[in-house]
C-alpha cells in the first residue's frame, strides 16, 4: 500500500521525472509528464526523444553520474541559448557497486534561472558589503573556526586574510582567555540583550603580539534557537585614543601655560616693587661710602650691604627675564645662559644648601632654536626634581656638549639620589603619573617637559640604576641659518 501511494505521488508530480538505463534508454516516466508527449517515449533514447539529438547532450548530468556514481547537478554556466529545458539533476540507482539505472529531473529552467540569479546578486552584495566594511568583520562557527575575515580585519591585526582563515581560531584573536569572556557576555542579558554585545571596549591580539584596543559590536547567529556562529565588528580605537591623548596633553599644556603666565605676571610685579627700594639702598649706600670718611669696620659693613643689595638686584633682574614672556616665541638661544640663569635662581634656596652643583658646560655650543620661557621651565623642573629625589643632600651635575657629526646639543642633568626602579622608568613621562605622596605632586611636571621638548623637535629620556642616581638626557636641535641668514 505504501508503494502504491508513492507511485501515485510520483505520477502526480508536474515536473518531469525520468528513469533511464546506463545506455540512455528511457525505462520509465511519470504519467502526468508523459501526457505532454504525442507518442510513448519509453524505450527510446532520452536525448532523441526529448531533444531530437543523435547523441547525449554535451552537459548531461547523467554522464557525470556514470563516471562518479554520485548525484550531479548540471553546470548552468555551460548552457547555451538553445538549452532551455535540459535535465538539471541526476542520481544513480545502485545495485551493489553497479548502476542499474539513473533518475533525471527536468526542472522548469526559466523560473529556476531567475531565482538563482537573484540569489547570486544578493549573495554578491552581502559579500561585498562585508569585505568593503571600514571596520573589521570576523565570523566563526561554534568551534572557533573562522568563516569570515575581511580586509579591514587583516589591516587591524596584521594577518593576511587567507592566513587567518586557514590557520587562526577565534581564540587566537583575543589575548588570554578573551574569547571565552566575550561568549559569556554574549550569552548574558547585561550587554545589549541576550546574543548581543554593543560597543564593548576590548583588546585584540595583533600578529606581532601587540594588544590593539577596539570597540566590539558582536552577536550570536541562531538557527531555530540553536547557536551556530558568532560575528563581530571591530572598530580600531588606536587613532581615537591617540587623538584623545593629544587633546588631553594640549589641555594640560594650556592650563600649565596659563599658570606660568599668571606666576610670571606675579613675579614681575613683585620684582618691580623690589627694584625701587633696592635701587635706593644701593644709591644711598654708594653716596655714604663716597661722601663720608668712615671707620674701617663701618666701611666694610656698608660695602657688604652694597654688594648684597646688588646681588638682590641681579636676582630680581634674572627673575624678570625668567618670567618675561607669556606667549611662545621661537628664536635662537644660548642654552648655557638658560641653564646658568636657572641655577642662579635656585642655588641659594634652602633645598639646595646641602647640594653640591657641578657645571661642565661646553663654551663653544651653537645656539638652539627654541622658546626661552619653555627652556627655563624644562631645566628648572628637572633640577628641582633632582633636588627632591636627593632630599636636599647630594651632588647635582649639569653637562652640555655637542657630539661630533651631529646637529644636536645634549644636556645631561644627573643626581646621586636613590634612582628610579626599572618598572617605573618607562612611565615617568606619562600625564598624572607620580610616585610622590598624595598632595605633594600632580604627575604633570615631566609630562609637560616631554611635551615642550617634543615641540622643540627634541628628545628626552632618563637613565637610572637603583641606588646609583638618575641622569636625564635632553637632545635639542641646533639653530641653522639658510643663505638669506634666517633660521631654518
C-alpha positions as CSV (number, residue, x, y, z in Angstrom):
1,X,0.0,0.0,0.0
2,X,2.8,2.4,0.8
3,X,4.5,1.8,-2.6
4,X,1.1,2.4,-4.3
5,X,0.8,5.9,-2.7
6,X,4.4,6.6,-3.5
7,X,3.8,5.8,-7.2
8,X,0.7,7.9,-7.3
9,X,2.7,10.8,-5.8
10,X,5.4,10.5,-8.4
11,X,2.9,10.2,-11.2
12,X,1.1,13.3,-10.0
13,X,4.3,15.4,-9.9
14,X,4.0,18.1,-12.5
15,X,7.7,18.2,-13.4
16,X,9.5,15.5,-15.4
17,X,10.9,12.5,-13.6
18,X,12.6,10.1,-16.0
19,X,14.3,6.8,-15.3
20,X,16.9,5.8,-17.9
21,X,19.3,2.9,-18.4
22,X,23.1,3.3,-18.4
23,X,22.9,3.4,-22.2
24,X,20.5,6.4,-22.0
25,X,17.3,4.5,-23.0
26,X,14.1,5.7,-21.2
27,X,12.8,3.0,-18.8
28,X,10.0,4.9,-17.1
29,X,8.5,8.4,-16.9
30,X,5.9,9.8,-14.5
31,X,2.4,9.7,-16.0
32,X,1.5,13.5,-15.9
33,X,4.7,14.4,-17.6
34,X,4.3,11.7,-20.2
35,X,1.0,13.3,-21.3
36,X,2.8,16.2,-22.8
37,X,4.3,14.0,-25.5
38,X,2.3,12.8,-28.5
39,X,3.9,9.3,-28.6
40,X,5.0,7.0,-25.9
41,X,8.7,7.7,-25.4
42,X,9.5,4.7,-23.1
43,X,12.2,2.5,-24.8
44,X,13.6,5.4,-26.8
45,X,16.9,7.2,-26.0
46,X,16.4,10.2,-23.8
47,X,18.4,12.6,-26.0
48,X,16.5,11.7,-29.1
49,X,13.0,11.5,-27.6
50,X,13.4,14.7,-25.6
51,X,15.6,16.9,-27.7
52,X,15.9,15.2,-31.1
53,X,19.6,14.6,-30.8
54,X,21.6,11.7,-32.1
55,X,23.9,11.5,-29.1
56,X,23.7,12.5,-25.4
57,X,23.8,16.2,-24.6
58,X,27.1,17.8,-24.0
59,X,26.3,18.9,-20.5
60,X,24.2,15.9,-19.5
61,X,24.5,15.3,-15.7
62,X,23.9,11.6,-16.3
63,X,27.3,11.3,-17.9
64,X,28.9,12.5,-14.8
65,X,26.8,10.1,-12.7
66,X,28.0,7.2,-14.8
67,X,31.6,8.3,-14.1
68,X,31.4,9.1,-10.4
69,X,28.3,7.1,-9.2
70,X,27.3,10.2,-7.3
71,X,24.4,12.6,-7.7
72,X,25.2,15.5,-10.1
73,X,23.7,18.9,-10.8
74,X,24.3,20.2,-14.3
75,X,26.7,23.1,-14.6
76,X,24.5,26.0,-15.6
77,X,27.4,28.1,-16.7
78,X,27.9,25.8,-19.7
79,X,24.4,26.4,-21.1
80,X,23.7,27.9,-24.5
81,X,20.8,30.0,-25.6
82,X,19.2,26.8,-27.1
83,X,19.4,24.9,-23.8
84,X,16.2,25.9,-22.1
85,X,14.8,22.6,-20.8
86,X,17.8,20.4,-20.1
87,X,18.0,17.8,-17.4
88,X,19.2,19.6,-14.3
89,X,19.8,16.9,-11.8
90,X,20.6,13.2,-11.9
91,X,21.3,10.4,-9.4
92,X,22.1,6.7,-9.7
93,X,20.0,3.7,-8.7
94,X,22.7,1.3,-7.5
95,X,22.8,-2.4,-7.1
96,X,25.9,-3.0,-5.0
97,X,28.6,-1.1,-6.9
98,X,26.8,-1.3,-10.2
99,X,24.4,1.3,-11.7
100,X,21.1,-0.3,-12.6
101,X,19.5,2.9,-13.7
102,X,19.6,6.7,-13.4
103,X,16.9,9.1,-12.4
104,X,16.7,12.5,-14.1
105,X,14.7,15.6,-13.0
106,X,13.8,18.1,-15.6
107,X,13.0,21.4,-13.9
108,X,11.3,24.4,-15.4
109,X,14.6,26.3,-16.1
110,X,13.3,29.9,-16.7
111,X,11.8,30.1,-13.2
112,X,14.8,28.5,-11.6
113,X,17.2,30.7,-13.5
114,X,15.6,33.9,-12.2
115,X,15.6,32.6,-8.7
116,X,19.3,31.7,-8.8
117,X,20.2,35.0,-10.5
118,X,18.5,36.9,-7.7
119,X,20.2,34.7,-5.1
120,X,23.6,35.2,-6.7
121,X,23.1,39.0,-6.8
122,X,22.0,39.0,-3.1
123,X,25.0,36.9,-2.0
124,X,27.4,39.0,-4.0
125,X,26.0,42.2,-2.5
126,X,26.3,40.8,1.1
127,X,29.8,39.6,0.4
128,X,30.9,43.0,-1.0
129,X,29.2,44.7,2.0
130,X,31.2,42.7,4.4
131,X,34.5,42.8,2.6
132,X,34.4,46.6,2.0
133,X,33.4,47.4,5.6
134,X,35.7,50.0,7.1
135,X,35.5,48.1,10.3
136,X,37.0,44.6,10.7
137,X,34.5,41.8,10.4
138,X,35.2,38.4,11.8
139,X,32.8,35.4,12.0
140,X,33.4,32.0,13.4
141,X,31.5,28.8,14.0
142,X,30.9,27.5,17.5
143,X,34.1,25.5,17.4
144,X,36.1,28.7,16.7
145,X,36.9,28.1,13.1
146,X,37.0,31.4,11.2
147,X,34.4,31.8,8.5
148,X,34.8,35.5,7.6
149,X,37.9,37.6,7.9
150,X,37.7,40.8,5.8
151,X,40.4,43.2,4.6
152,X,39.9,45.6,7.5
153,X,40.3,42.8,10.0
154,X,43.6,42.0,8.2
155,X,44.7,45.6,8.4
156,X,43.9,45.9,12.1
157,X,45.6,42.6,13.1
158,X,48.4,42.3,10.6
159,X,47.3,38.8,9.5
160,X,46.7,38.1,5.8
161,X,43.1,37.1,5.0
162,X,44.0,33.6,3.7
163,X,46.4,33.0,6.6
164,X,43.8,33.9,9.2
165,X,41.0,31.8,7.6
166,X,43.2,28.7,7.4
167,X,45.4,29.0,10.5
168,X,43.6,31.0,13.1
169,X,41.0,30.1,15.6
170,X,38.7,32.7,17.2
171,X,40.6,32.1,20.5
172,X,43.8,33.4,18.7
173,X,42.1,36.7,18.0
174,X,41.9,37.8,21.7
175,X,44.7,37.8,24.3
176,X,44.5,35.3,27.1
177,X,41.0,33.9,27.7
178,X,39.4,36.8,26.0
179,X,37.2,34.7,23.6
180,X,35.6,32.9,26.4
181,X,34.8,36.2,28.2
182,X,33.2,37.6,25.1
183,X,31.0,34.5,24.8
184,X,29.9,34.9,28.5
185,X,28.9,38.4,27.8
186,X,27.1,37.5,24.6
187,X,25.0,34.9,26.4
188,X,24.1,37.3,29.2
189,X,21.3,40.0,29.2
190,X,23.6,42.7,30.5
191,X,25.4,44.0,27.4
192,X,22.6,44.8,24.9
193,X,20.4,41.8,25.3
194,X,21.0,38.1,25.0
195,X,23.0,37.2,22.0
196,X,24.3,40.7,21.5
197,X,27.3,42.8,22.7
198,X,27.3,46.5,22.0
199,X,30.2,49.0,21.9
200,X,32.4,46.8,24.2
201,X,35.9,48.1,24.6
202,X,38.4,45.2,24.5
203,X,41.9,44.3,23.2
204,X,42.6,42.0,20.3
205,X,45.9,40.4,19.6
206,X,48.0,41.6,16.6
207,X,50.2,39.3,14.6
208,X,53.3,40.9,16.3
209,X,51.9,40.3,19.7
210,X,50.6,43.9,20.2
211,X,47.4,44.4,22.2
212,X,45.2,46.5,19.9
213,X,42.2,48.4,21.6
214,X,39.0,48.0,19.7
215,X,35.2,48.8,20.1
216,X,33.4,45.5,19.5
217,X,29.8,45.0,18.4
218,X,29.0,41.3,18.2
219,X,26.1,38.9,18.1
220,X,25.4,35.2,18.1
221,X,23.9,33.7,14.9
222,X,21.0,31.3,15.6
223,X,19.2,28.6,13.6
224,X,16.0,27.5,15.2
225,X,17.2,28.8,18.6
226,X,20.4,26.8,18.2
227,X,23.8,28.7,18.3
228,X,25.6,28.1,15.0
229,X,28.1,31.0,14.7
230,X,29.2,34.4,16.1
231,X,30.0,37.6,14.2
232,X,31.9,40.6,15.4
233,X,32.5,44.1,14.0
234,X,35.8,45.5,15.2
235,X,36.4,49.3,15.2
236,X,40.1,50.2,15.7
237,X,40.5,52.7,18.6
238,X,44.2,53.4,18.2
239,X,43.8,56.6,16.3
240,X,40.9,57.7,18.5
241,X,42.9,57.1,21.7
242,X,46.0,58.8,20.2
243,X,43.9,61.9,19.4
244,X,42.3,61.9,22.8
245,X,45.8,61.7,24.4
246,X,47.0,64.6,22.3
247,X,43.9,66.6,23.3
248,X,44.5,65.9,27.0
249,X,48.2,66.8,26.6
250,X,47.2,70.1,24.9
251,X,44.7,70.9,27.6
252,X,47.3,70.2,30.3
253,X,49.8,72.4,28.4
254,X,47.2,75.2,28.1
255,X,46.4,75.0,31.9
256,X,50.1,75.0,32.7
257,X,50.9,77.8,30.3
258,X,48.1,79.9,31.9
259,X,49.5,79.1,35.4
260,X,53.0,80.0,34.3
261,X,51.7,83.2,32.7
262,X,50.0,84.2,36.0
263,X,53.0,83.3,38.0
264,X,55.1,85.3,35.6
265,X,52.9,88.4,36.0
266,X,53.0,88.0,39.8
267,X,56.8,87.6,39.8
268,X,57.2,90.6,37.5
269,X,55.0,92.7,39.8
270,X,56.9,91.7,42.9
271,X,60.3,92.2,41.1
272,X,59.3,95.8,40.1
273,X,58.2,96.5,43.6
274,X,61.5,95.3,45.0
275,X,63.6,97.1,42.4
276,X,62.7,100.6,43.7
277,X,63.8,100.1,47.3
278,X,66.9,98.1,46.2
279,X,67.9,101.0,43.8
280,X,67.5,103.4,46.7
281,X,69.6,101.2,49.0
282,X,72.5,100.8,46.5
283,X,72.4,104.5,45.6
284,X,72.5,105.9,49.1
285,X,75.0,103.3,50.3
286,X,77.3,104.3,47.4
287,X,76.8,108.0,48.4
288,X,77.7,107.4,52.0
289,X,80.8,105.5,51.0
290,X,81.9,108.2,48.7
291,X,80.9,111.3,50.7
292,X,81.9,110.4,54.3
293,X,85.0,109.3,56.0
294,X,84.1,106.2,57.9
295,X,85.9,103.8,60.2
296,X,87.2,100.7,58.6
297,X,84.6,98.5,60.2
298,X,81.7,100.7,59.2
299,X,83.0,101.0,55.7
300,X,83.3,97.2,55.4
301,X,79.7,96.8,56.7
302,X,78.4,99.3,54.2
303,X,80.3,97.7,51.4
304,X,78.7,94.3,52.3
305,X,75.3,96.0,52.3
306,X,76.0,97.4,48.9
307,X,77.2,94.0,47.5
308,X,74.2,92.2,48.9
309,X,71.8,94.8,47.5
310,X,73.5,94.4,44.1
311,X,73.1,90.6,44.4
312,X,69.4,91.1,45.1
313,X,69.1,93.4,42.1
314,X,70.7,90.7,40.0
315,X,68.3,88.1,41.3
316,X,65.4,90.4,40.5
317,X,66.8,91.0,37.0
318,X,67.0,87.3,36.4
319,X,63.5,86.7,37.8
320,X,62.2,89.4,35.4
321,X,64.0,87.7,32.5
322,X,62.7,84.3,33.5
323,X,59.1,85.5,33.7
324,X,59.2,88.0,30.9
325,X,57.3,86.0,28.2
326,X,53.7,84.9,28.3
327,X,53.5,83.5,24.7
328,X,55.7,81.2,22.7
329,X,58.5,82.9,20.8
330,X,60.8,80.7,18.9
331,X,64.2,82.0,18.1
332,X,67.9,81.1,18.6
333,X,69.1,81.0,22.2
334,X,72.3,80.2,24.1
335,X,71.3,77.1,26.0
336,X,74.2,77.6,28.6
337,X,72.8,81.0,29.5
338,X,69.4,79.4,30.2
339,X,71.0,76.8,32.4
340,X,73.1,79.3,34.3
341,X,70.1,81.6,34.8
342,X,68.1,78.7,36.2
343,X,70.9,77.6,38.5
344,X,71.4,81.2,39.7
345,X,67.7,81.4,40.8
346,X,67.8,78.0,42.6
347,X,71.2,77.5,44.2
348,X,70.6,79.8,47.2
349,X,67.3,78.3,48.1
350,X,67.1,76.2,51.3
351,X,66.6,73.0,49.3
352,X,70.0,73.4,47.7
353,X,72.1,74.3,50.8
354,X,73.5,70.8,51.1
355,X,73.6,70.0,47.4
356,X,76.9,70.4,45.5
357,X,76.3,71.7,42.0
358,X,78.9,70.9,39.3
359,X,78.6,72.6,35.9
360,X,80.5,71.3,32.9
361,X,79.2,73.5,30.1
362,X,80.9,73.5,26.7
363,X,81.9,77.1,25.9
364,X,81.5,76.6,22.1
365,X,78.0,75.4,21.9
366,X,75.9,76.5,18.8
367,X,72.6,78.2,19.6
368,X,69.4,76.1,19.8
369,X,66.2,77.2,18.2
370,X,63.5,77.5,20.9
371,X,61.3,79.4,23.3
372,X,63.4,80.7,26.2
373,X,60.5,80.5,28.7
374,X,59.9,76.8,27.9
375,X,63.7,76.1,28.1
376,X,63.8,77.8,31.5
377,X,60.9,75.7,32.7
378,X,62.4,72.5,31.4
379,X,65.7,73.0,33.2
380,X,64.1,74.2,36.4
381,X,61.6,71.3,36.5
382,X,64.3,68.7,36.1
383,X,66.8,70.3,38.5
384,X,64.0,70.7,41.2
385,X,63.1,67.0,40.7
386,X,66.7,66.0,41.2
387,X,66.9,68.0,44.4
388,X,63.7,66.4,45.7
389,X,65.0,63.0,44.8
390,X,68.2,63.6,46.8
391,X,66.1,65.0,49.7
392,X,68.3,68.2,49.7
393,X,71.6,66.3,50.1
394,X,74.0,65.1,47.4
395,X,75.7,66.0,44.1
396,X,74.0,67.6,41.1
397,X,75.9,67.5,37.8
398,X,74.9,69.6,34.7
399,X,76.8,68.9,31.5
400,X,76.3,70.4,28.0
401,X,78.1,69.4,24.8
402,X,77.7,68.9,21.1
403,X,78.6,65.5,19.7
404,X,80.8,65.3,16.6
405,X,78.9,64.8,13.3
406,X,75.6,65.8,14.9
407,X,73.2,68.7,14.6
408,X,72.1,68.5,18.2
409,X,73.1,69.9,21.6
410,X,73.0,67.5,24.5
411,X,72.3,68.5,28.1
412,X,72.7,65.9,30.9
413,X,71.4,66.5,34.4
414,X,72.5,63.9,36.9
415,X,71.8,63.4,40.6
416,X,73.0,61.0,43.3
417,X,69.6,60.1,44.5
418,X,68.1,56.6,45.0
419,X,67.4,56.2,41.3
420,X,64.2,55.1,39.6
421,X,63.0,51.4,39.6
422,X,63.1,49.8,36.2
423,X,59.4,49.0,36.2
424,X,58.6,52.7,36.8
425,X,61.1,54.2,34.4
426,X,59.0,53.7,31.2
427,X,56.1,55.6,32.7
428,X,57.7,58.8,34.2
429,X,56.7,61.0,31.2
430,X,53.0,59.9,31.3
431,X,50.5,62.6,32.4
432,X,49.4,62.3,36.1
433,X,52.0,59.6,36.8
434,X,53.7,60.3,40.1
435,X,55.5,58.3,42.9
436,X,55.2,61.2,45.4
437,X,52.8,61.1,48.3
438,X,49.3,62.4,47.7
439,X,49.2,66.2,47.8
440,X,53.0,66.5,47.0
441,X,52.9,66.0,43.3
442,X,50.5,66.2,40.3
443,X,52.3,64.0,37.9
444,X,52.3,66.7,35.3
445,X,55.8,68.1,35.6
446,X,57.7,65.6,33.5
447,X,54.9,65.0,31.0
448,X,54.9,68.8,30.4
449,X,58.7,68.8,30.0
450,X,58.3,65.9,27.5
451,X,55.7,67.8,25.5
452,X,57.8,71.0,25.4
453,X,60.9,69.2,24.2
454,X,58.7,67.4,21.6
455,X,57.5,70.9,20.5
456,X,61.2,71.8,20.0
457,X,61.7,68.7,17.8
458,X,64.0,67.3,20.5
459,X,64.1,64.2,22.6
460,X,64.4,63.4,26.4
461,X,65.0,60.2,28.1
462,X,66.2,59.0,31.5
463,X,68.9,56.5,32.6
464,X,68.8,55.2,36.1
465,X,70.1,52.4,38.3
466,X,68.6,51.8,41.7
467,X,70.9,53.3,44.4
468,X,73.1,54.9,41.7
469,X,71.1,58.0,40.9
470,X,69.4,59.2,37.7
471,X,70.5,61.0,34.6
472,X,68.1,63.0,32.3
473,X,69.4,63.4,28.8
474,X,68.0,66.2,26.7
475,X,68.7,66.5,22.9
476,X,67.8,69.8,21.2
477,X,68.4,70.6,17.5
478,X,70.8,73.4,16.7
479,X,69.6,76.6,15.0
480,X,70.6,76.6,11.4
481,X,70.8,79.6,9.1
482,X,69.9,79.5,5.4
483,X,71.5,81.5,2.6
484,X,69.4,84.6,3.5
485,X,70.5,84.4,7.1
486,X,67.1,83.4,8.5
487,X,66.8,80.5,10.9
488,X,65.8,77.1,9.3
